[in-house]
Amino acid sequence: MALTKNTAVLNWIDEMAAMTQPDQIVWIDGSQEQLEALRAEACSTGEIIQLNQEKLPGCYLHRTAENDVARVEDRTFICCRRKEDAGPTNNWMDPQEMYAKLKGLYTGAMKGRTMYVIPYSMGVVGSPFAKYGIELTDSIYVVLNMVIMTRVGTAVLDALGDSPDYIKGLHAKADIDPENRYIVQFPEDNTIMSVNSGYGGNVLLGKKCFALRIASYLGKNEGWMAEHMLILGLQNPAGEVRYLAAAFPSACGKTNLAMLIPPAFYREKGWKVWCVGDDIAWLRVGEDGRLWAMNPENGFFGVAPGTNEKSNPNALASTRKNTIFTNVVHNLDDNTVWWEGLDKNPPENAVDWKGNPWNGKTSDAKGAHPNSRFTAPAINCPCISDQFESPTGVPISAIVFGGRRAKTAPLVYQSFNWDHGVFVGSIMASETTAAAAGAVGVVRRDPMAMLPFCGYNMGDYWQHWLDMGTKIEHQPKIFNVNWFRTDDEGHFLWPGFGDNMRVLEWIMKRCFDEVDAVEGPIGYLPKVDDIELEGSGVDRELLADLLTVDPALWKEELAGIRTFYDKFGDTLPKTLDQELSELEGRLG
């Protein structure tokens, strides 16, 4: 039975059901009774496996198809009427052509299956930030993940009322056929369509599809921002909490930073770090003229391999109850899970992510897929912020960009102003590490860490950043960090992990005018004495080296930036072109 009288919702569901032809339609009301029944049903069919309820209460294991283990960027499309509105970095197809193609794939795709109707909210229901969506899916796995990752149930429909202002999402597993796999955003129609995948990043439509691709487009039109950013609060010994948002490409330690544990030296003084979000931030200008950020998600969809007691104890603690594990090792001895990098004691009597018998002591093959995941409620995180459920979000003092650079970028620098900060974000890049020790791989540009997630032309996206700067009376200061500087043998020079706190402290001091800086060609750099090194194992000489800017390397960098900018033609904001010329001038 339908849980709403909203005709915009009901008519759309009727239309999608007529196309996909499910045997029945079930509305998800968010109740524990209904969810328990769905878990039991999914266990009976083998879609999920219940784990040891004493050691991992409320936890389950799922395996995806072997051909369906990650986001598929080459099958992800932005379909708007004009190709130039999608820009040079997105895949585009004419919307009518794409709808026709998808109709062929969806027709009858849910025969013999149940269509689940998931009303969900990105953000706290009823908050000024909140946006509502309805995802239709034929996967209980999707239902159970969406319940962790978003706020699901009748409260969402009550908040939506009769409004037609919601994001439509249709997902069908169909045949899990990689040749006909499509993850499509229609930003002008508030619509997301996903077919032939069962993997989280492609089918949890509230995540990258809505919260970044569609939301970035909405933000441009409505005067706010949807960003691929963590949000954290830094509490100083006086008890004051200051907030920053930070964007990093994948494999640059984003979740580790979001849940950072300060070094002992800092903890003893009373410093704390609070996690507001680990992946996505929606930012709006508040009535006080500051930029306020909210995490639209309700859970963490984290990469399992490498997560352990040392690298990220808070993330690990988050997975100890009510978590869904995907494509990890199933330890048959005690019905728990394992993955590479969890500990040095792999199980011998186990099943790998493909469902085959696996002995961690003798097998050469990895037991967990490198992109295996955990979906965990944010409330489980020991350092979750007391502002996590705040309807207004938190005020942002600093925006931090970062990448993985062996030599070019210093440990930290600050932009000269907002426009220069947008430039710094637009030239973000990471290097792929080559096999030879110390060799530098390919430079991959990933502006604002948004390249795969921007729902429209990135040139227009940069212009939106520049325009936002004029609306924010009290602008956050913008920084760039690089934890990955190496020596000539390829060894990391900075300890990273909890010690990144030392850099965050300097960043916040800069935001509140509590410390000076040195003007360099690329921005403001710290004075060596202004970063706390006690207990870090780093001496002043090494820190000075970490803060050097090599003009020769930056001159090489200019050519790469220019080539990248050229892709955007007339849509490249003049301001960024000018910033590049000014950098060239400062480098002499």
FIFI-749582 format. One record per residue: residue in one letter; x, y, z of N, C-alpha, C in turn. Coordinates in steps of 0.1 Angstrom, whole numbers, plus 5000, padded with zeros to 4 digits. Layout:
AXYZXYZXYZ...
//
This chain:
M500849885000500050005000500950135000A500550224992501350354991501350425004L502450485008502550565020502450715018T502050755006501850895003500650914994K500151034994499051074984499651164973N501051184974501651284965501551224950T500751294942500551244928501851244920A502751344922503951354914504751224917V504751174929505451054933504750924927L503350924930502650804926502550784911N502450894904502350874889503650824883W504750874889506150834884506350684887I505950644900506150504903505250414894D504050454891503250374882503850364869E504450474864505150464851506350374851M507150384861508350294862507950144864A506850124872506449984874505849924861A505150014853504649964840505749924831M506849984832508049954823508849834829T509149834842509949724847509149594850Q507849614852506949494855507349404867P507449464879507749384891506449304894D506649194901505549114906504749184917Q505549264925504849334936505649464939I505049554946505649684950505649684966V506749714972506749724987507349854990W506649934998507150065003507950045016I509050115016509950105028509550215038D509150175050508650265059509650305070G510850235070511850265079511750185092S510650105094510450045107511449925109Q511849895121512749785124512149655121E510749645123510049515120510249485105Q509949585096510049555082511549525078L512449595083513849575080514349435084E513949395096514249255101513749155091A512449175087511849075078512649075064L513149185060513849195047515249125049R515849145061517149085063517048935063A515948885070515648735070515448685056E514748755048514448715034515748705026A516548815028517848815020518748705025C518748675038519548565043519048425037S517748415036517248285031517548265016T517748365008518048354994519548354992G520348385002521848395001522348524996E521348624995521848764990522748825001I522448795014523448835024523648715034I524648725041525048615051525048685065Q524348625074524348685088525648645095L526348735101527648705107527448675122N528548645129528548615143527848725151Q526748705157525948815163526448845177E527348765182528048805195529248895192K530048865182531148945179530849065170L529849045161529549155152528049165151P527449215162525949225163525349315151G524349255145523649335134524449345121C525549265120526349275108526149155098Y526349195085526049095074527149105064L527249005056528248995045527448985031H527949055021527449045008528549024998R528248954987529248944976528548994963T529249084956528749124943529249034932A528749044920529248964909530749004906E531548914901532948944899533149054889N532249084880532349184870531849324875D531549324888530749444893531249484907V532449544907533149554920533549704923A533149794914533649934916532750034907R532850164910532250264901532750244887V531850264877532250254863532250384857E533350454856533250594851533050594836D533450494829533150494814531750464811R530950414821529550384819528650484826T529250594831528550694839528350824830F527050864828526750974819526051084826I526351204820525551324824524751364811C523451344812522651374800521751494801C522251604796521551734795521351764781R520451864778520051884764521251924755R522152014761523252064753524551994757K525251944748526451864751527451954759E527652084755528652174761528252194776D527052174780526652184795527252074803A527451954797528151844804529651864805G530151934795531651964796532451854790P533751884789534751794783535151674791T534851684804535251574813534251474817N532951494812531851404815531451324802N531051204803530451134792529051194790W528651214777527351274774526651194763M525351194765524451144754523151234754D522551254742521351324742520251254751P519551334760518651264769517651174763Q517051224751516051134745516551004740E517751014735518450894730518750794741M519250854752519550774764518250714770Y517250794771515950734777515450614769A515650634755515150524746516050394749K517350414750518250304752517950234765L517750314776517450264789516150194789K515150244782513850184782513950034777G514750014767514949874762515549784773L516449844781517049764792516149744804Y515349834807514449834819513149754816T512749744804511449684801511449534806G510549504815510449364821511649324830A512449424833513649384841513349334855M512149374860511849334874510849224874K510549154863509649044863510148934872G509248884881509548784890510248844903R510348974903511049034914510149134921T510549194932509849294940510449424937M509649524935510149664935510049724949Y511149774954511049844967511149994965V510250064972510150204971510850264983I511950334982512750384993512650544993P511850595002511850745004513050775013Y513850865009515050895017515351045017S516151085027516551225028518051235028M518551325020519951365022520051485031G520551455043520551555054519451535064V519551605075518551585086517151625080V516151535082514851565076514351695082G513851785073513251915077514252025078S515551995077516552095078516652185066P517152305067517252395055518152335044F519052245047519952175038519252055031A518251995037517751865033517151865019K517451755011516851734998516351584999Y515151564992514551434993514651364980G514651224981514751144969513851024971I513550954960512850824961513650734952E514150624957514850524949513950404948L513750364935513050234933514150134929T514150014936515149914933514549774935D515249674928514749534930515849464939S516549534947517649474955517449504970I517249394978517249414993518549474998Y519649424992520949484995520949634994V520349684984520349834982519449894993V518349834996517449885007518249895020L518849785023519549785036520749875037N521449905026522549995025521950145026M520950165019520350305019519850345033V519350245040518950265054520050315063I521250265060522450305068522950435062M523050455049523650575043522850695043T521550685044520650805043519550795055R518650885055517550885065516350835057V515850725061514850655053513550635060G512350655054511150625060510050725058T508950705066507750785064507950935067A508850965076509151105080509551185067V510251115058510651185045509451215037L508451125036507251155028506451265034D506451265048505651365055506351505052A507651505052508351635049508151675035L508151585026507951615011506551665009G505551605016504151645014503651625000D503051734994502551724980503551774970S504751814974505651874966506151784955P506351834942506951744932508451764932D509051834942510451864943511251754950Y511451644943512251534948513051474937I514151394940514951334930514551194927K514251164915513751034911514950944908G514950824914516050724911515450594908L515850534897515450394894516650304892H516650194900517750104899517149964896A517649894886517349754884518649674881K518749564889519949474887519949414873A518749394867518649334854519449204853D520449204844521249074842522749104847I522949214854524349244858525249234846D524849284835525549274823526449394821P527849374821528749494821528649564807E528249494797528149564784526949654783N525949634792524749714792524549784805R525649814812525649874825525650024823Y524750094829524650244827524350304841I525050414844524750494856524550634850V523250684850522950804842522250904851Q522851024850522251144856521551234846F520351264848519651364840519351494848P520451574849520251684859519051784857E518751804844517651894841516251824845D516251694847515051624850514951574865N516051604873516051554887515951404887T516651334877516451194876517751124875I517851004882519050914881518550774877M519250714868518850574864520150484863S519950374870521150284871520650144868V521350074859520949944854522149854852N521949724855522949614853524149624862S523949684874524949684885524249644898G525149594907524649564921525649624931Y526649694925527749744934527349884940G527649904953527250024960527350154953G528550184948528750314942527950344930N527450234924526650254912525150244915V524750194927523350164929522750224942L523650274951523150354962522950494957L521850524951521750644943521750774951G521650764964521850884972523250934973K524150844970525650874973526150964962K527150924954527751014944526751064934C525750984930524851024919523951144923F523351134935522551244940523351344947A524151304958524751404967525851484960L526351434949527451514942526951554928R526651454919526451494905525151574904I524051524909522751604908522851724917A523351714929523451824939524351934935S525451904928526352004923525652094913Y524752034905523952104895522952194902L522252134912521252204920521952324927G523152304932523852404940524152524931K524552494918524952604909523652684906N522552624905521252694902520652764914E520952714926520252764938521252844947G522552854943523452934951524052864963W524352734962525052664973526052564966M526752484974527752404968527652254973A527852164965527952024968529351974965E530051934975531551904973531951774979H532951714972533551584976534551604988M533951645000534751685011534451625024L535451595032535251555046534951685054I534351675066534151785075534651745088L535551815094535951785108536051905117G535951875130536051985140537351965148L538052075150539352065158539052135171Q539152055182538852115195540152145202N540352275206541652305212541552295227P542652305235542652285249541652375256A541352495250540352585257538952535255G538752425247537452375245536652425233E537352515225536752575213536952485202V535852465194535852375182535852465169R536852445161536852515148536752405137Y536052445126535752345116536452365102L536752265096537352275082536652165073A536652195060536252095050537452075041A537651945037538851915029538551815018A539151845006538951754994540251684990F540151554989541351484984540851374974P541751354964541351244955541451114962S540951004956541050874963542450834966A542650754976543950704981544850814986C544250914991545051024998544751045012G544050945019543950945033542751035038K541751045030540551135034539851085046T539450955046538750895058539650905070N540950875068541850875080541951015086L541951115078541951255083540651295090A539551245084538151275089538051225103M538751115106538651045119539951045127L540751155124542051155130542151145145I543151075150543351075164544651145167P544551255175545751345177546951265183P548151305180549351235187549251255202A549851165210549851175224550151305230F551151375224551551515229550351605229Y549551595218548351685217547151635226R546951505227545951445235546051485249E547351485254547651515268547251665271K547351745261547051885263545551915262G544751815257543351825256542751855242W543651835232543151845218542251725214K541251755206540351645201539951675187V539651575179539151585166537751525165W536851595160535451545158535051525143C534551415140534151385126532751425123V532551515114531151555110530851475097G531751445088531551375076532851325070D532851215063534151165057534151175042D533051225035533051205021532451325013I531351375018530551475011530151585020A530251705015529751825022528851915013W527751955019526952055012527152185020L527452295012527852415019526852535014R526452615024525552725022526052845029V525752965024526053085032525053105042G525453125055524553145066524153285067E523153315076522753445079523853535084D524853475090525953545096527053575086G526853545074527853575063528953475063R528853365071529953265070529453145062L530353055058529952935050529752825060W528552765059528152655068528152525060A528552415066528652285059527852185067M527252095059526451975065526851855057N526951745064527151615057525851555054P525451545041524151495037523951345040E525051275043524951125045524651095060N524350965062524050915075524950805079G525850765070526750655073528050665065F528950565066530250565059530250445050F530650475037530750365027532250355025G533050285034534450295034535150175027V536350195023537150085017537750005029A537549875029537949795040539549765040P540149725029541549685029542449805034G543349775044544149875049543549945062T542249925064541649975076542049885088N542749945098543149855110543249945122E543649885133543749955146544750065145K545750055137546850165136546450275126S545950235114545650335104544450415107N543350345112542150425115541250345125P541650355138540950285148539450325149N539150455146537750505147536950445136A537450425123536750365113536450215116L537450155121537350015125536249995135A536250085145535250075156533850095150S533750175140532450205134531850085128T532649985124532149865117531749745127R531849775140531649655149530149615151K529249705147527849665148527049725137N525949655133524949705123525649755110T526649675106527349705094527249605083I527249645070527249545059528549545053F529149435052530549415046530349365032T531049415022530849375008532249335002N532249204997533449154990534749144999V534549115012535649085021535748935023V536748895031536848745034535848705045H535348585043534448525053535248425061N535448455074536248355082535248255088L535348135083534348035087534547985101D535747995107535947945120535148015131D534948145129534148215139533048305133N532848275120531748355112531948505114T533148555112533448695111534048725098V534648845097535248895084536648935086W537348935074538848975074539149035061W540149115061540649175048542149205049E542749215038544249255038544449385045G545449375054545749495062544949505075L544049415078543349425090544249385102D544949275100545949225110546849125103K547849075110548848985104548448845106N547148815108546748685111545548635102P545748615089544648585080544148445084P542748425082542148295086542648195075E542648065080543047955071541847885066N540747885074539547825069538547935066A538547975053537748095049537248085035V536448185032535948195018536248335013D536848345001537348474996536148554990W536448664985535348754980534548704968K535148604961534548544950533648424954G533748384967532948274972533648144971N535048144969535848024968536547994981P536747864984537547834997538947904996W539347955007540548045008541348015021N542648005019543547985031544548105031G544348195040545248315041546648285043K546948165048548348135051549148085039T548348025030549047955018548648025005S547548095004547148144991547948274987D548248274974548948394968547948504965A546648454962545648554958545048624970K544648754967544048834978542648774982G542348774994541148724999539948824997A540248945000539249054999539549134986H538549184979538749264967539349394972P540349454964540949574968540049694971N538849684964537749784966536649734975S536949634983535849584992535449685002R534249685007533649795014533049755027F532849855036531949845047530949965047T529649935050528650035051528250035066A528650145073528550155087527750285091P526950275101526250395106527250495112A527050625108527950725113527950735129I526750705134526550715149527550615156N528050515149528950415155530350475158C530650585151532050635151532350695165P533350655172533650705185533950855185C534350915174534651055174533551135166I532351085165531351155157531051285164S530851395157530651525163529251535169D529151615180527851635185526951725177Q527651775166526851865156526451785144F526651645144526251565133524851575128E523951595138522451605135522051745135S522951845135522551985135521952015122P520652075122520052105110520752225102T521552305109522152415102523652385098G524152265102525552235099526452305108V527752315104528752385112529452495103P529952595110530652705103532052665099I532452695086533652645081534752765081S535852745088536952845088537952815077A538152695073539252655064538652555053I539152575041538952475031540352425027V540452295027541752235024541752145012F542652165003542852074991544051994993G544151884986545451804988545551704977G546751654975546951544965548251474969R548651374961549851294963550951334954R551851414959552951464950554251434957A555151374949556451334955557351444957K557351544949558351654950557751794949T556751814941556251954937555652034948A554651974954553852054964554552044978P554652164985555152154999554152095008L554552075021553652005031552352085032V552452215033551252295034551552435028Y550552495021550652645018549252695018Q549152825020547852895020547652985007S546452985002546253074990546253224995F546553304985546553454988545153504991N544153454985542753504987541853394981W540553424981539553324976539753284962D539953384953540053354938541353264936H542453304943543653224942543453084947G542553074958542252944964541452854954V540552914946539852844936540852794926F541852874922542852834913543652714919V544052724932544752614938543952484938G542652494940541752374939541652314925S541652414915541452374901542652294896I543852314902545052254897545452134905M544552084914544851964922545251844914A546151774918546651654911547251554920S547251434916548051324923548851254913E549951194918550851114910550550964912T550550884902550450744903551950704906T552150614916553450574919553950464910A555150494904555650394894556350284902A556650174895557150054902558650084907A559450154898560850174902560850274914A561750234924561850314936562150464933G561350554938561650694936561250754923A560850664914560350714901558950774902V558650884895557450954896556550914885G555250874888554350824877553650934870V552450904866551651004858550951094867V550951224863550151324870548751324866R547851294875546351294872545751414878R545151494870544451614875543051574880D542751624892541451594898540951724905P540551824898540151954905539151934916M539451984928538551984939538151834942A538951734937538551594938537151564933M536751654923535351644918535251594903L536451564897536451524883535351424879P535251314887534251214883532851244888F532651354896531451374903530751504900C531351584891530651714888529551694878G528351734881527251704873527051804861Y528051884858527951974847529352014843N529452114833530752154828531652204839M532852154840533752194851534152334850G534252384838534552534836533552614843D532252584841531152654848531152624863Y531652504867531752474881532752564888W533852584881534852684887534352824888Q533552864878532952994878532053004890H531252894893530352894904531152914917W532252854918533152874930533553024932L533953084920534353224920533153314924D531953274919530753354922530353344937M530553214942530253194956531053284965G532353304961533253384969532753524971T531953584961531453714963530253714972K529653604975528453594984528853574998I530053525001530453485014531153605021E530553675030531053785036532353755044H532253645052533453595060533953475053Q534853485044535253375036536253285044P536053145042537053055048538353085041K539553055047540753065040541052925034I541752935023541952805015543452765015F543652635017544952575018545152455009N546452425007546752295000547752225009V547552085010548452005018548951895010N550151835013550651725007551451645017W550851535021551451445031552451345025F552651355012553251245004554651284998R555251385003556551424998557551305001T558451274991559351164993560851204991D561751124997563151154994563551084980D564751084977565151034964565050884963E564950814974564650664974563250634974G562350734974560950714974560250694988H561050724999560450705012559750835016F558650825023557850935027558651015038L558651145037559451235046558551275058W557251275056556351325067555651205073P555551195086554951065092553451045089G552751155086551251145082550451095094F549251035090548250985100547951095111G548051055124547751145135548651275135D549851265129550751375129550351485120N549351455111548751565102548051675111M547751635123547151735133548051855134R549351835133550351955135550052055124V549752005112549552095101548152165102L547152085107545852135109545852245120E546652235130546752335140547252465134W548252455125548852575119547752645110I547052555103545952605094544952685102M544452635113543452705121544052835127K545352835131545952955136545953065125R546253025113546153115102544753175100C543753085101542353135099541953235110F542553225121542153315132543253425135D544153445125545253545126546053525139E546453405142547153385154548653355151V549053355138550353325135550653385121D551953425119552353485106552753375096A553053425084553453325074554453405065V555153325056556053375047555453375033E555553485026554953495012555953425002G555453324995556253254985555553274971P556153214961555653234947554253164946I554053054954552752974952551653014962G552053084973551153114984551953144996Y551153155007551853175021552253045026L553553045031554152925037554352945052P554352835060554652845074556052885076K556252955087557652965093557952835100V559252785098559552655104559252645118D559452745126559252745141557752735144D556852755135555452765138554652635137I555352535133554652395133555252315144E554352275153554752195165555352055161L556552025165557251905161557451805172E557151845184557551755196556851625194G557751515195557251375194556951335180S557251415170556951375156558051295149G559251305155560351235148560851325136V560351435134560751535123561551645130D562751675124563451795130563251915121R563752025126563552155119564052155105E565252085103565852085090565052005080L564451895084563551815076562351895072L561751965082560552045080560852155070A561952215071562352325062562452265047D562852145046562952075033561552045028L560652005037559251975033558452095029L558952215033558352345029558952415017T559952355011560652415000559752414988V559852514979559152524967560252534956D560352434947561352434937560752504924P561252624920560752694909560852614896A561852534894562052454882560852354881L560552284892559452184891558152254889W557952374895556752444893556552494878K557752524872557652574858557152454849E557652334852557152214845555652194848E555252224860553852204864552952304856L553452424853552652524845552252464832A553052394825552752344812551652244813G551652154824550552054826549252124829I549352234837548052304840547452364828R548352424820547952494807547252394798T547852274796547252174788545852134793F545752114806544552074812543452184810Y543852314813542952424811542452434797D543252404787542952414773541652334769K541452224777540352134774539052214775F539052314784537752384787537352494778G538252534769537952634759537452764765D536352814759535752934764535152934778T534852804783534252804796535252814807L536552814804537552844815537352984820P537053004833536953144838538253224835K538053344831539153434828540053454840T539353454852540053464865541153364867L540853234863541753124865542953134855D542653184843543653204833544653314838Q544053414844544853524849545753474861E545153394870545853334881547053254876L546853184865547953104860549053194855S548753294848549753394843550453454854E549753494865550453554876551353464883L551053334884551953234890553153224881E552953224868554153224859555053334862G554453454863555253574866556053564879R555353514890556053504903557153404902L557053304894558153204893559253254884G559053364878560153424870560453344857
//
